[in-house]
């Protein structure tokens, strides 16, 4: 299957999850992420603002701000550039690129996070992540690969046995679903 065929199939599966079940599963994933030693030890945490049927991150955002004082969220600056901006409250975000909530500010701080939580369309057991095809994370994550713990958040139905992997694809260090924590060695 091509990447676009996989995207179409998995997004349909994800969209079909009952909203109550999606919320329950998102809660479980939030708890699992917050119990990671990498989360506990991280001074700086990069998250994403969930969109449509992605794993919900609002509670993770609020609890991380409460616990750590701030988080970093992505902001799309152009068709090829995404930065992470420090956010200390929900008042500092607004709808941006494609209607996704982004930080109001535009100052990218030179920070190497302890933990990065990324969205994904699909994943496999090798830590391969399939995104939406814009390449924002594929261009940004190499700055942190090997320096930060990169964790994908997904529902278990987003698993796909064989995702094509390009040289530009960054493998996850772990993938967290409501059913399991997959650590990639």
ABEGO torsion letter per residue (X at the ends): XBAAAAAAAAAAAAAABBAAAAAAAAAAAAAAAAABAAAAABABBBBBBBBEABBBAAAAAAAAAAAAGBBBBBBBABAABBBBBBBABAAABBBBBGGBBBBABABBBBBBBABBBBBBABBBAAGBBBBAGAGAAAAAAAAABGABBBBBBBBAAABBABBBBBAABBBBABBBBAABBBBBX
